[in-house]
Amino acid sequence: QVQVVESGGGLVQAGTSLRLSCTASGVGLVRYTMGWFRQGSGKEREGVACISWSGTTTEYRDSVKGRFTISRDNARNTLHLEMNSLKPEDTAMYYCAADGLSSRYVSGCNARNFAYWGQGTQVTVSS
């Protein structure tokens, strides 16, 4: 059974930074695409950033490009999201997820391709 756990959320002021982390256990996720998604109140879940299993391919939604950086440490089965210059519109529950199939990268960072999800960590950015 794959377990995914996020950490690092919190309440911060606009313009500051936050680093989210995600650990996976139960099966090695070295060969799986990983991603960060978020869901604001009353909004649909959206892809924030995705990274291929090798780390050579990354994708970001336009609104976070240049501010967020996704990275992974396959030796430790961990995933990170460095978030800088945070804005109130970044407020949401952030989820870490792993692709349902190994050894592939499907462009688009779409939630429907991800099978293993964490419980989420709340990020609140005050103005």
MARZANU-85260 format. One record per residue: residue in one letter; x, y, z of N, C-alpha, C, O, CB in turn. Coordinates in steps of 0.05 Angstrom, whole numbers. Glycine has a CB too. Layout:
BEGIN
<site aa="A" n_x="X" n_y="Y" n_z="Z" ca_x="X" ca_y="Y" ca_z="Z" c_x="X" c_y="Y" c_z="Z" o_x="X" o_y="Y" o_z="Z" cb_x="X" cb_y="Y" cb_z="Z"/>
...
***
This chain:
BEGIN
<site aa="Q" n_x="17" n_y="-24" n_z="0" ca_x="0" ca_y="0" ca_z="0" c_x="18" c_y="25" c_z="0" o_x="35" o_y="28" o_z="17" cb_x="-19" cb_y="0" cb_z="24"/>
<site aa="V" n_x="13" n_y="42" n_z="-19" ca_x="29" ca_y="67" ca_z="-21" c_x="17" c_y="88" c_z="-2" o_x="-7" o_y="92" o_z="-2" cb_x="30" cb_y="77" cb_z="-50"/>
<site aa="Q" n_x="34" n_y="101" n_z="14" ca_x="25" ca_y="122" ca_z="31" c_x="41" c_y="147" c_z="24" o_x="66" o_y="147" o_z="22" cb_x="29" cb_y="115" cb_z="61"/>
<site aa="V" n_x="27" n_y="169" n_z="21" ca_x="39" ca_y="195" ca_z="14" c_x="32" c_y="215" c_z="35" o_x="8" o_y="218" o_z="41" cb_x="30" cb_y="204" cb_z="-15"/>
<site aa="V" n_x="51" n_y="228" n_z="46" ca_x="47" ca_y="247" ca_z="68" c_x="60" c_y="274" c_z="62" o_x="84" o_y="275" o_z="57" cb_x="57" cb_y="236" cb_z="95"/>
<site aa="E" n_x="44" n_y="295" n_z="63" ca_x="54" ca_y="322" ca_z="58" c_x="60" c_y="336" c_z="85" o_x="49" o_y="329" o_z="106" cb_x="34" cb_y="338" cb_z="42"/>
<site aa="S" n_x="78" n_y="355" n_z="84" ca_x="84" ca_y="372" ca_z="107" c_x="94" c_y="399" c_z="98" o_x="102" o_y="402" o_z="75" cb_x="105" cb_y="358" cb_z="126"/>
<site aa="G" n_x="94" n_y="418" n_z="116" ca_x="106" ca_y="444" ca_z="110" c_x="87" c_y="467" c_z="106" o_x="96" o_y="489" o_z="102" cb_x="123" cb_y="441" cb_z="87"/>
<site aa="G" n_x="61" n_y="461" n_z="106" ca_x="42" ca_y="483" ca_z="102" c_x="41" c_y="501" c_z="126" o_x="53" o_y="496" o_z="147" cb_x="15" cb_y="472" cb_z="96"/>
<site aa="G" n_x="27" n_y="523" n_z="123" ca_x="24" ca_y="542" ca_z="145" c_x="11" c_y="568" c_z="136" o_x="3" o_y="571" o_z="113" cb_x="50" cb_y="547" cb_z="158"/>
<site aa="L" n_x="11" n_y="587" n_z="155" ca_x="0" ca_y="614" ca_z="150" c_x="24" c_y="633" c_z="147" o_x="40" o_y="635" o_z="165" cb_x="-19" cb_y="623" cb_z="173"/>
<site aa="V" n_x="26" n_y="646" n_z="124" ca_x="48" ca_y="664" ca_z="119" c_x="37" c_y="690" c_z="106" o_x="14" o_y="691" o_z="97" cb_x="69" cb_y="651" cb_z="100"/>
<site aa="Q" n_x="54" n_y="710" n_z="106" ca_x="47" ca_y="735" ca_z="94" c_x="54" c_y="735" c_z="65" o_x="73" o_y="722" o_z="56" cb_x="60" cb_y="759" cb_z="109"/>
<site aa="A" n_x="40" n_y="751" n_z="50" ca_x="46" ca_y="754" ca_z="21" c_x="75" c_y="763" c_z="17" o_x="85" o_y="780" o_z="32" cb_x="27" cb_y="774" cb_z="7"/>
<site aa="G" n_x="88" n_y="752" n_z="-3" ca_x="116" ca_y="759" ca_z="-9" c_x="136" c_y="742" c_z="4" o_x="160" o_y="744" o_z="-2" cb_x="120" cb_y="787" cb_z="-1"/>
<site aa="T" n_x="128" n_y="725" n_z="23" ca_x="146" ca_y="707" ca_z="36" c_x="148" c_y="680" c_z="23" o_x="135" o_y="676" o_z="2" cb_x="139" cb_y="704" cb_z="65"/>
<site aa="S" n_x="163" n_y="662" n_z="35" ca_x="168" ca_y="636" ca_z="22" c_x="159" c_y="613" c_z="41" o_x="156" o_y="617" o_z="65" cb_x="197" cb_y="632" cb_z="15"/>
<site aa="L" n_x="155" n_y="590" n_z="28" ca_x="147" ca_y="566" ca_z="43" c_x="157" c_y="542" c_z="27" o_x="158" o_y="543" o_z="3" cb_x="116" cb_y="565" cb_z="47"/>
<site aa="R" n_x="165" n_y="522" n_z="41" ca_x="174" ca_y="497" ca_z="28" c_x="157" c_y="474" c_z="37" o_x="156" o_y="467" o_z="60" cb_x="204" cb_y="492" cb_z="34"/>
<site aa="L" n_x="144" n_y="461" n_z="17" ca_x="129" ca_y="437" ca_z="23" c_x="145" c_y="413" c_z="17" o_x="162" o_y="412" o_z="-1" cb_x="103" cb_y="437" cb_z="6"/>
<site aa="S" n_x="141" n_y="392" n_z="33" ca_x="154" ca_y="367" ca_z="29" c_x="134" c_y="344" c_z="28" o_x="112" o_y="346" o_z="39" cb_x="175" cb_y="362" cb_z="51"/>
<site aa="C" n_x="142" n_y="323" n_z="15" ca_x="125" ca_y="299" ca_z="12" c_x="142" c_y="274" c_z="14" o_x="162" o_y="272" o_z="0" cb_x="109" cb_y="300" cb_z="-15"/>
<site aa="T" n_x="134" n_y="256" n_z="30" ca_x="148" ca_y="231" ca_z="32" c_x="129" c_y="208" c_z="24" o_x="105" o_y="209" o_z="29" cb_x="159" cb_y="226" cb_z="61"/>
<site aa="A" n_x="140" n_y="188" n_z="11" ca_x="124" ca_y="166" ca_z="2" c_x="135" c_y="140" c_z="14" o_x="160" o_y="136" o_z="15" cb_x="124" cb_y="165" cb_z="-29"/>
<site aa="S" n_x="118" n_y="122" n_z="21" ca_x="127" ca_y="97" ca_z="32" c_x="109" c_y="75" c_z="21" o_x="87" o_y="80" o_z="11" cb_x="126" cb_y="97" cb_z="63"/>
<site aa="G" n_x="117" n_y="50" n_z="24" ca_x="101" ca_y="27" ca_z="16" c_x="111" c_y="16" c_z="-10" o_x="110" o_y="-8" o_z="-15" cb_x="72" cb_y="35" cb_z="13"/>
<site aa="V" n_x="122" n_y="32" n_z="-27" ca_x="134" ca_y="23" ca_z="-52" c_x="153" c_y="44" c_z="-62" o_x="148" o_y="68" o_z="-58" cb_x="112" cb_y="16" cb_z="-74"/>
<site aa="G" n_x="174" n_y="36" n_z="-74" ca_x="193" ca_y="56" ca_z="-85" c_x="181" c_y="72" c_z="-107" o_x="170" o_y="60" o_z="-127" cb_x="218" cb_y="42" cb_z="-94"/>
<site aa="L" n_x="182" n_y="98" n_z="-105" ca_x="170" ca_y="115" ca_z="-125" c_x="190" c_y="127" c_z="-144" o_x="185" o_y="147" o_z="-157" cb_x="154" cb_y="137" cb_z="-112"/>
<site aa="V" n_x="214" n_y="114" n_z="-144" ca_x="235" ca_y="125" ca_z="-161" c_x="227" c_y="127" c_z="-190" o_x="235" o_y="146" o_z="-204" cb_x="259" cb_y="108" cb_z="-158"/>
<site aa="R" n_x="210" n_y="108" n_z="-199" ca_x="203" ca_y="108" ca_z="-228" c_x="176" c_y="121" c_z="-234" o_x="165" o_y="118" o_z="-255" cb_x="201" cb_y="80" cb_z="-237"/>
<site aa="Y" n_x="166" n_y="137" n_z="-214" ca_x="140" ca_y="149" ca_z="-218" c_x="141" c_y="179" c_z="-221" o_x="156" o_y="192" o_z="-206" cb_x="122" cb_y="142" cb_z="-195"/>
<site aa="T" n_x="126" n_y="190" n_z="-240" ca_x="122" ca_y="219" ca_z="-241" c_x="108" c_y="228" c_z="-215" o_x="90" o_y="214" o_z="-205" cb_x="106" cb_y="227" cb_z="-266"/>
<site aa="M" n_x="117" n_y="250" n_z="-204" ca_x="105" ca_y="261" ca_z="-180" c_x="94" c_y="289" c_z="-186" o_x="104" o_y="303" o_z="-205" cb_x="125" cb_y="262" cb_z="-156"/>
<site aa="G" n_x="75" n_y="298" n_z="-170" ca_x="64" ca_y="324" ca_z="-175" c_x="53" c_y="337" c_z="-150" o_x="47" o_y="324" o_z="-130" cb_x="43" cb_y="323" cb_z="-196"/>
<site aa="W" n_x="51" n_y="363" n_z="-151" ca_x="37" ca_y="379" ca_z="-130" c_x="12" c_y="391" c_z="-143" o_x="12" o_y="401" o_z="-165" cb_x="56" cb_y="402" cb_z="-119"/>
<site aa="F" n_x="-10" n_y="388" n_z="-128" ca_x="-36" ca_y="399" ca_z="-137" c_x="-47" c_y="416" c_z="-114" o_x="-38" o_y="413" o_z="-91" cb_x="-55" cb_y="376" cb_z="-144"/>
<site aa="R" n_x="-66" n_y="433" n_z="-120" ca_x="-78" ca_y="449" ca_z="-99" c_x="-108" c_y="453" c_z="-105" o_x="-117" o_y="451" o_z="-128" cb_x="-64" cb_y="476" cb_z="-97"/>
<site aa="Q" n_x="-122" n_y="457" n_z="-84" ca_x="-151" ca_y="462" ca_z="-86" c_x="-159" c_y="484" c_z="-67" o_x="-158" o_y="480" o_z="-42" cb_x="-167" cb_y="436" cb_z="-81"/>
<site aa="G" n_x="-167" n_y="507" n_z="-78" ca_x="-176" ca_y="528" ca_z="-61" c_x="-205" c_y="524" c_z="-54" o_x="-219" o_y="508" o_z="-66" cb_x="-172" cb_y="555" cb_z="-75"/>
<site aa="S" n_x="-215" n_y="540" n_z="-35" ca_x="-243" ca_y="537" ca_z="-26" c_x="-262" c_y="543" c_z="-49" o_x="-260" o_y="565" o_z="-61" cb_x="-248" cb_y="557" cb_z="-3"/>
<site aa="G" n_x="-279" n_y="525" n_z="-55" ca_x="-299" ca_y="528" ca_z="-76" c_x="-287" c_y="526" c_z="-104" o_x="-301" o_y="532" o_z="-123" cb_x="-311" cb_y="554" cb_z="-73"/>
<site aa="K" n_x="-263" n_y="516" n_z="-106" ca_x="-250" ca_y="514" ca_z="-132" c_x="-244" c_y="485" c_z="-139" o_x="-244" o_y="468" o_z="-121" cb_x="-225" cb_y="531" cb_z="-133"/>
<site aa="E" n_x="-238" n_y="480" n_z="-164" ca_x="-230" ca_y="453" ca_z="-172" c_x="-201" c_y="449" c_z="-166" o_x="-185" o_y="468" o_z="-165" cb_x="-236" cb_y="449" cb_z="-202"/>
<site aa="R" n_x="-193" n_y="423" n_z="-163" ca_x="-165" ca_y="417" ca_z="-159" c_x="-150" c_y="423" c_z="-185" o_x="-159" o_y="417" o_z="-207" cb_x="-161" cb_y="387" cb_z="-151"/>
<site aa="E" n_x="-126" n_y="435" n_z="-182" ca_x="-110" ca_y="442" ca_z="-205" c_x="-81" c_y="434" c_z="-202" o_x="-71" o_y="433" o_z="-179" cb_x="-112" cb_y="472" cb_z="-210"/>
<site aa="G" n_x="-69" n_y="428" n_z="-224" ca_x="-40" ca_y="420" ca_z="-223" c_x="-23" c_y="445" c_z="-219" o_x="-27" o_y="465" o_z="-232" cb_x="-32" cb_y="406" cb_z="-249"/>
<site aa="V" n_x="-4" n_y="443" n_z="-200" ca_x="14" ca_y="465" ca_z="-194" c_x="41" c_y="460" c_z="-208" o_x="51" o_y="477" o_z="-222" cb_x="18" cb_y="468" cb_z="-164"/>
<site aa="A" n_x="52" n_y="436" n_z="-203" ca_x="78" ca_y="429" ca_z="-215" c_x="81" c_y="399" c_z="-215" o_x="72" o_y="385" o_z="-197" cb_x="101" cb_y="442" cb_z="-199"/>
<site aa="C" n_x="94" n_y="389" n_z="-236" ca_x="99" ca_y="361" ca_z="-239" c_x="127" c_y="356" c_z="-247" o_x="140" o_y="373" o_z="-260" cb_x="79" cb_y="348" cb_z="-259"/>
<site aa="I" n_x="138" n_y="332" n_z="-240" ca_x="166" ca_y="326" ca_z="-246" c_x="167" c_y="297" c_z="-254" o_x="155" o_y="279" o_z="-241" cb_x="184" cb_y="332" cb_z="-222"/>
<site aa="S" n_x="182" n_y="291" n_z="-275" ca_x="186" ca_y="264" ca_z="-284" c_x="202" c_y="248" c_z="-264" o_x="215" o_y="259" o_z="-246" cb_x="199" cb_y="263" cb_z="-312"/>
<site aa="W" n_x="201" n_y="221" n_z="-267" ca_x="215" ca_y="204" ca_z="-248" c_x="245" c_y="210" c_z="-247" o_x="257" o_y="206" o_z="-227" cb_x="209" cb_y="175" cb_z="-254"/>
<site aa="S" n_x="256" n_y="218" n_z="-270" ca_x="285" ca_y="223" ca_z="-271" c_x="291" c_y="252" c_z="-262" o_x="315" o_y="258" o_z="-256" cb_x="295" cb_y="219" cb_z="-299"/>
<site aa="G" n_x="271" n_y="268" n_z="-260" ca_x="275" ca_y="296" ca_z="-252" c_x="283" c_y="314" c_z="-275" o_x="288" o_y="338" o_z="-271" cb_x="296" cb_y="297" cb_z="-231"/>
<site aa="T" n_x="285" n_y="303" n_z="-299" ca_x="294" ca_y="319" ca_z="-321" c_x="272" c_y="336" c_z="-334" o_x="278" o_y="355" o_z="-349" cb_x="307" cb_y="301" cb_z="-342"/>
<site aa="T" n_x="248" n_y="329" n_z="-329" ca_x="225" ca_y="343" ca_z="-341" c_x="208" c_y="354" c_z="-318" o_x="200" o_y="340" o_z="-300" cb_x="208" cb_y="325" cb_z="-359"/>
<site aa="T" n_x="202" n_y="380" n_z="-320" ca_x="184" ca_y="393" ca_z="-301" c_x="163" c_y="410" c_z="-316" o_x="168" o_y="419" o_z="-338" cb_x="200" cb_y="410" cb_z="-280"/>
<site aa="E" n_x="141" n_y="413" n_z="-303" ca_x="119" ca_y="430" ca_z="-314" c_x="108" c_y="447" c_z="-292" o_x="106" o_y="437" o_z="-269" cb_x="97" cb_y="413" cb_z="-328"/>
<site aa="Y" n_x="100" n_y="471" n_z="-298" ca_x="88" ca_y="489" ca_z="-278" c_x="64" c_y="502" c_z="-290" o_x="63" o_y="507" o_z="-314" cb_x="108" cb_y="510" cb_z="-268"/>
<site aa="R" n_x="44" n_y="507" n_z="-274" ca_x="22" ca_y="524" ca_z="-284" c_x="32" c_y="552" c_z="-287" o_x="50" o_y="561" o_z="-272" cb_x="-3" cb_y="522" cb_z="-265"/>
<site aa="D" n_x="20" n_y="567" n_z="-305" ca_x="31" ca_y="593" ca_z="-312" c_x="32" c_y="612" c_z="-288" o_x="51" o_y="627" o_z="-286" cb_x="14" cb_y="605" cb_z="-333"/>
<site aa="S" n_x="13" n_y="610" n_z="-270" ca_x="12" ca_y="630" ca_z="-248" c_x="34" c_y="626" c_z="-228" o_x="38" o_y="643" o_z="-211" cb_x="-15" cb_y="627" cb_z="-235"/>
<site aa="V" n_x="48" n_y="603" n_z="-228" ca_x="69" ca_y="599" ca_z="-209" c_x="97" c_y="598" c_z="-222" o_x="117" o_y="596" o_z="-207" cb_x="65" cb_y="573" cb_z="-194"/>
<site aa="K" n_x="99" n_y="600" n_z="-248" ca_x="125" ca_y="599" ca_z="-261" c_x="142" c_y="622" c_z="-252" o_x="133" o_y="645" o_z="-249" cb_x="121" cb_y="601" cb_z="-292"/>
<site aa="G" n_x="167" n_y="615" n_z="-246" ca_x="186" ca_y="635" ca_z="-236" c_x="185" c_y="639" c_z="-206" o_x="202" o_y="652" o_z="-194" cb_x="181" cb_y="661" cb_z="-250"/>
<site aa="R" n_x="164" n_y="629" n_z="-193" ca_x="161" ca_y="632" ca_z="-164" c_x="164" c_y="605" c_z="-150" o_x="175" o_y="603" o_z="-128" cb_x="134" cb_y="644" cb_z="-157"/>
<site aa="F" n_x="154" n_y="584" n_z="-162" ca_x="154" ca_y="557" ca_z="-149" c_x="175" c_y="539" c_z="-163" o_x="180" o_y="542" o_z="-187" cb_x="126" cb_y="544" cb_z="-150"/>
<site aa="T" n_x="187" n_y="521" n_z="-147" ca_x="206" ca_y="502" ca_z="-158" c_x="200" c_y="475" c_z="-147" o_x="199" o_y="471" o_z="-122" cb_x="235" cb_y="510" cb_z="-153"/>
<site aa="I" n_x="196" n_y="455" n_z="-164" ca_x="191" ca_y="428" ca_z="-155" c_x="218" c_y="412" c_z="-158" o_x="233" o_y="416" o_z="-177" cb_x="169" cb_y="414" cb_z="-172"/>
<site aa="S" n_x="223" n_y="395" n_z="-138" ca_x="247" ca_y="379" ca_z="-139" c_x="242" c_y="352" c_z="-125" o_x="222" o_y="350" o_z="-110" cb_x="271" cb_y="394" cb_z="-126"/>
<site aa="R" n_x="259" n_y="333" n_z="-131" ca_x="255" ca_y="307" ca_z="-118" c_x="282" c_y="295" c_z="-110" o_x="303" o_y="300" o_z="-123" cb_x="240" cb_y="288" cb_z="-137"/>
<site aa="D" n_x="281" n_y="279" n_z="-89" ca_x="305" ca_y="264" ca_z="-80" c_x="297" c_y="235" c_z="-80" o_x="285" o_y="225" o_z="-61" cb_x="314" cb_y="274" cb_z="-52"/>
<site aa="N" n_x="304" n_y="221" n_z="-102" ca_x="295" ca_y="193" ca_z="-104" c_x="308" c_y="175" c_z="-84" o_x="296" o_y="154" o_z="-76" cb_x="302" cb_y="183" cb_z="-132"/>
<site aa="A" n_x="331" n_y="182" n_z="-75" ca_x="345" ca_y="165" ca_z="-54" c_x="329" c_y="165" c_z="-28" o_x="330" o_y="146" o_z="-13" cb_x="373" cb_y="175" cb_z="-50"/>
<site aa="R" n_x="314" n_y="187" n_z="-23" ca_x="299" ca_y="189" ca_z="1" c_x="269" c_y="187" c_z="-3" o_x="253" o_y="191" o_z="15" cb_x="306" cb_y="214" cb_z="15"/>
<site aa="N" n_x="260" n_y="182" n_z="-28" ca_x="232" ca_y="180" ca_z="-34" c_x="217" c_y="205" c_z="-26" o_x="195" o_y="204" o_z="-15" cb_x="219" cb_y="156" cb_z="-21"/>
<site aa="T" n_x="229" n_y="228" n_z="-31" ca_x="217" ca_y="253" ca_z="-23" c_x="214" c_y="272" c_z="-46" o_x="228" o_y="271" o_z="-66" cb_x="234" cb_y="267" cb_z="-1"/>
<site aa="L" n_x="194" n_y="290" n_z="-43" ca_x="188" ca_y="310" ca_z="-63" c_x="185" c_y="337" c_z="-49" o_x="175" o_y="338" o_z="-26" cb_x="161" cb_y="303" cb_z="-79"/>
<site aa="H" n_x="194" n_y="358" n_z="-62" ca_x="192" ca_y="384" ca_z="-49" c_x="180" c_y="404" c_z="-69" o_x="180" o_y="401" o_z="-93" cb_x="220" cb_y="394" cb_z="-41"/>
<site aa="L" n_x="168" n_y="425" n_z="-57" ca_x="158" ca_y="448" ca_z="-72" c_x="167" c_y="473" c_z="-58" o_x="158" o_y="479" o_z="-36" cb_x="127" cb_y="447" cb_z="-75"/>
<site aa="E" n_x="186" n_y="487" n_z="-70" ca_x="195" ca_y="512" ca_z="-59" c_x="178" c_y="534" c_z="-70" o_x="176" o_y="538" o_z="-94" cb_x="226" cb_y="517" cb_z="-65"/>
<site aa="M" n_x="165" n_y="549" n_z="-52" ca_x="146" ca_y="570" ca_z="-61" c_x="156" c_y="597" c_z="-52" o_x="158" o_y="602" o_z="-27" cb_x="118" cb_y="564" cb_z="-50"/>
<site aa="N" n_x="162" n_y="614" n_z="-70" ca_x="172" ca_y="641" ca_z="-64" c_x="152" c_y="662" c_z="-73" o_x="134" o_y="656" o_z="-89" cb_x="199" cb_y="646" cb_z="-77"/>
<site aa="S" n_x="155" n_y="686" n_z="-62" ca_x="138" ca_y="708" ca_z="-70" c_x="108" c_y="700" c_z="-69" o_x="94" o_y="704" o_z="-88" cb_x="145" cb_y="719" cb_z="-98"/>
<site aa="L" n_x="100" n_y="688" n_z="-47" ca_x="73" ca_y="678" ca_z="-45" c_x="53" c_y="700" c_z="-46" o_x="57" o_y="723" o_z="-37" cb_x="70" cb_y="663" cb_z="-19"/>
<site aa="K" n_x="30" n_y="694" n_z="-58" ca_x="8" ca_y="713" ca_z="-62" c_x="-17" c_y="702" c_z="-48" o_x="-19" o_y="677" o_z="-45" cb_x="3" cb_y="718" cb_z="-92"/>
<site aa="P" n_x="-35" n_y="719" n_z="-41" ca_x="-60" ca_y="709" ca_z="-28" c_x="-75" c_y="689" c_z="-46" o_x="-88" o_y="671" o_z="-35" cb_x="-79" cb_y="733" cb_z="-23"/>
<site aa="E" n_x="-73" n_y="692" n_z="-72" ca_x="-86" ca_y="673" ca_z="-90" c_x="-73" c_y="645" c_z="-90" o_x="-83" o_y="626" o_z="-102" cb_x="-87" cb_y="684" cb_z="-118"/>
<site aa="D" n_x="-50" n_y="642" n_z="-77" ca_x="-38" ca_y="616" ca_z="-74" c_x="-50" c_y="600" c_z="-50" o_x="-44" o_y="577" o_z="-46" cb_x="-8" cb_y="619" cb_z="-69"/>
<site aa="T" n_x="-68" n_y="613" n_z="-35" ca_x="-80" ca_y="600" ca_z="-13" c_x="-97" c_y="576" c_z="-22" o_x="-114" o_y="579" o_z="-40" cb_x="-98" cb_y="619" cb_z="2"/>
<site aa="A" n_x="-91" n_y="553" n_z="-11" ca_x="-105" ca_y="528" ca_z="-19" c_x="-95" c_y="505" c_z="-2" o_x="-75" o_y="507" o_z="13" cb_x="-101" cb_y="523" cb_z="-49"/>
<site aa="M" n_x="-109" n_y="482" n_z="-5" ca_x="-98" ca_y="457" ca_z="6" c_x="-80" c_y="446" c_z="-16" o_x="-88" o_y="444" o_z="-39" cb_x="-121" cb_y="437" cb_z="14"/>
<site aa="Y" n_x="-56" n_y="440" n_z="-9" ca_x="-36" ca_y="429" ca_z="-28" c_x="-33" c_y="399" c_z="-24" o_x="-30" o_y="389" o_z="-2" cb_x="-9" cb_y="443" cb_z="-25"/>
<site aa="Y" n_x="-34" n_y="385" n_z="-46" ca_x="-33" ca_y="356" ca_z="-46" c_x="-9" c_y="346" c_z="-62" o_x="-2" o_y="357" o_z="-83" cb_x="-59" cb_y="343" cb_z="-57"/>
<site aa="C" n_x="4" n_y="325" n_z="-51" ca_x="25" ca_y="311" ca_z="-65" c_x="13" c_y="286" c_z="-77" o_x="-4" o_y="273" o_z="-65" cb_x="50" cb_y="305" cb_z="-46"/>
<site aa="A" n_x="22" n_y="279" n_z="-101" ca_x="11" ca_y="255" ca_z="-114" c_x="32" c_y="241" c_z="-131" o_x="51" o_y="254" o_z="-141" cb_x="-14" cb_y="263" cb_z="-131"/>
<site aa="A" n_x="27" n_y="215" n_z="-135" ca_x="45" ca_y="199" ca_z="-152" c_x="28" c_y="188" c_z="-175" o_x="5" o_y="180" o_z="-171" cb_x="58" cb_y="177" cb_z="-135"/>
<site aa="D" n_x="41" n_y="186" n_z="-198" ca_x="28" ca_y="175" ca_z="-221" c_x="18" c_y="146" c_z="-216" o_x="30" o_y="132" o_z="-200" cb_x="47" cb_y="175" cb_z="-245"/>
<site aa="G" n_x="-2" n_y="138" n_z="-230" ca_x="-13" ca_y="112" ca_z="-227" c_x="4" c_y="90" c_z="-241" o_x="2" o_y="67" o_z="-235" cb_x="-40" cb_y="111" cb_z="-237"/>
<site aa="L" n_x="20" n_y="99" n_z="-260" ca_x="37" ca_y="80" ca_z="-275" c_x="66" c_y="90" c_z="-274" o_x="71" o_y="114" o_z="-273" cb_x="27" cb_y="78" cb_z="-304"/>
<site aa="S" n_x="84" n_y="71" n_z="-274" ca_x="112" ca_y="78" ca_z="-272" c_x="124" c_y="83" c_z="-299" o_x="112" o_y="76" o_z="-320" cb_x="128" cb_y="56" cb_z="-258"/>
<site aa="S" n_x="148" n_y="94" n_z="-299" ca_x="164" ca_y="98" ca_z="-323" c_x="150" c_y="112" c_z="-346" o_x="154" o_y="104" o_z="-369" cb_x="173" cb_y="71" cb_z="-332"/>
<site aa="R" n_x="135" n_y="133" n_z="-340" ca_x="123" ca_y="148" ca_z="-361" c_x="121" c_y="177" c_z="-351" o_x="122" o_y="183" o_z="-328" cb_x="95" cb_y="137" cb_z="-368"/>
<site aa="Y" n_x="119" n_y="195" n_z="-371" ca_x="112" ca_y="223" ca_z="-364" c_x="91" c_y="232" c_z="-384" o_x="95" o_y="233" o_z="-408" cb_x="138" cb_y="241" cb_z="-366"/>
<site aa="V" n_x="68" n_y="239" n_z="-373" ca_x="46" ca_y="249" ca_z="-389" c_x="45" c_y="279" c_z="-385" o_x="40" o_y="289" o_z="-363" cb_x="19" cb_y="236" cb_z="-382"/>
<site aa="S" n_x="49" n_y="294" n_z="-406" ca_x="50" ca_y="323" ca_z="-403" c_x="22" c_y="334" c_z="-396" o_x="2" o_y="322" o_z="-402" cb_x="60" cb_y="337" cb_z="-429"/>
<site aa="G" n_x="22" n_y="357" n_z="-383" ca_x="-3" ca_y="369" ca_z="-376" c_x="-8" c_y="371" c_z="-346" o_x="-25" o_y="386" o_z="-337" cb_x="-25" cb_y="355" cb_z="-389"/>
<site aa="C" n_x="7" n_y="354" n_z="-331" ca_x="4" ca_y="355" ca_z="-302" c_x="-25" c_y="353" c_z="-294" o_x="-36" o_y="370" o_z="-279" cb_x="17" cb_y="380" cb_z="-290"/>
<site aa="N" n_x="-38" n_y="333" n_z="-304" ca_x="-67" ca_y="330" ca_z="-299" c_x="-72" c_y="310" c_z="-277" o_x="-61" o_y="288" o_z="-277" cb_x="-81" cb_y="321" cb_z="-325"/>
<site aa="A" n_x="-90" n_y="317" n_z="-259" ca_x="-95" ca_y="300" ca_z="-235" c_x="-105" c_y="272" c_z="-242" o_x="-101" o_y="254" o_z="-227" cb_x="-115" cb_y="314" cb_z="-217"/>
<site aa="R" n_x="-118" n_y="270" n_z="-265" ca_x="-130" ca_y="244" ca_z="-272" c_x="-109" c_y="222" c_z="-277" o_x="-116" o_y="198" o_z="-276" cb_x="-148" cb_y="247" cb_z="-297"/>
<site aa="N" n_x="-84" n_y="230" n_z="-281" ca_x="-63" ca_y="211" ca_z="-285" c_x="-50" c_y="201" c_z="-259" o_x="-32" o_y="184" o_z="-260" cb_x="-42" cb_y="222" cb_z="-304"/>
<site aa="F" n_x="-58" n_y="213" n_z="-237" ca_x="-45" ca_y="207" ca_z="-212" c_x="-63" c_y="190" c_z="-194" o_x="-87" o_y="196" o_z="-190" cb_x="-38" cb_y="233" cb_z="-197"/>
<site aa="A" n_x="-51" n_y="169" n_z="-183" ca_x="-67" ca_y="149" ca_z="-168" c_x="-63" c_y="150" c_z="-138" o_x="-81" o_y="142" o_z="-123" cb_x="-61" cb_y="122" cb_z="-178"/>
<site aa="Y" n_x="-40" n_y="159" n_z="-129" ca_x="-34" ca_y="159" ca_z="-101" c_x="-32" c_y="187" c_z="-90" o_x="-17" o_y="204" o_z="-100" cb_x="-7" cb_y="144" cb_z="-96"/>
<site aa="W" n_x="-49" n_y="193" n_z="-71" ca_x="-52" ca_y="220" ca_z="-60" c_x="-48" c_y="221" c_z="-30" o_x="-54" o_y="203" o_z="-16" cb_x="-80" cb_y="231" cb_z="-67"/>
<site aa="G" n_x="-36" n_y="244" n_z="-22" ca_x="-34" ca_y="249" ca_z="7" c_x="-60" c_y="263" c_z="17" o_x="-78" o_y="268" o_z="1" cb_x="-10" cb_y="266" cb_z="13"/>
<site aa="Q" n_x="-60" n_y="269" n_z="42" ca_x="-83" ca_y="282" ca_z="55" c_x="-83" c_y="312" c_z="51" o_x="-104" o_y="325" o_z="55" cb_x="-84" cb_y="275" cb_z="84"/>
<site aa="G" n_x="-61" n_y="322" n_z="43" ca_x="-59" ca_y="351" ca_z="38" c_x="-48" c_y="367" c_z="61" o_x="-49" o_y="358" o_z="85" cb_x="-86" cb_y="361" cb_z="32"/>
<site aa="T" n_x="-36" n_y="390" n_z="55" ca_x="-27" ca_y="408" ca_z="75" c_x="-36" c_y="437" c_z="67" o_x="-34" o_y="445" o_z="44" cb_x="5" cb_y="407" cb_z="78"/>
<site aa="Q" n_x="-47" n_y="451" n_z="87" ca_x="-59" ca_y="477" ca_z="82" c_x="-38" c_y="499" c_z="80" o_x="-20" o_y="501" o_z="97" cb_x="-80" cb_y="484" cb_z="103"/>
<site aa="V" n_x="-41" n_y="515" n_z="59" ca_x="-24" ca_y="539" ca_z="56" c_x="-43" c_y="563" c_z="55" o_x="-61" o_y="564" o_z="38" cb_x="-6" cb_y="537" cb_z="30"/>
<site aa="T" n_x="-39" n_y="581" n_z="73" ca_x="-55" ca_y="605" ca_z="74" c_x="-36" c_y="630" c_z="72" o_x="-18" o_y="632" o_z="89" cb_x="-72" cb_y="606" cb_z="100"/>
<site aa="V" n_x="-41" n_y="647" n_z="53" ca_x="-25" ca_y="670" ca_z="49" c_x="-41" c_y="695" c_z="55" o_x="-61" o_y="700" o_z="41" cb_x="-13" cb_y="671" cb_z="20"/>
<site aa="S" n_x="-33" n_y="710" n_z="74" ca_x="-48" ca_y="734" ca_z="82" c_x="-36" c_y="759" c_z="67" o_x="-12" o_y="760" o_z="62" cb_x="-48" cb_y="739" cb_z="112"/>
<site aa="S" n_x="-53" n_y="777" n_z="61" ca_x="-45" ca_y="801" ca_z="47" c_x="-35" c_y="823" c_z="66" o_x="-27" o_y="844" o_z="57" cb_x="-68" cb_y="813" cb_z="30"/>
***
